Amino acid sequence: MVAVDKDGVMYANSEDGNLYAVDRNGRLVSNLFLKVAIGAAYTPLAIGGDGRIYTQNAGSLFVVGAR
């Protein structure tokens, strides 16, 4: 599952434990290692009204972004 922000940046979790951000041209904007997730279930992510990314990885909730 992916989420797209107001600027067209796509965010997606990966089984390698990273949260990836990819721009509308397919270029990697950034990635953030959350936690080893091999074998963990794929979980949805969402962009909150505050612009932060809310996601899960291996049973932990992560909130990514500035306040």
Summary of the structure (lengths in Angstrom):
residues: 67
radius of gyration: 11.3
end to end distance: 23.8
largest distance: 31.9
contacts: 168
relative contact order: 0.25
helix: 0%
strand: 46%
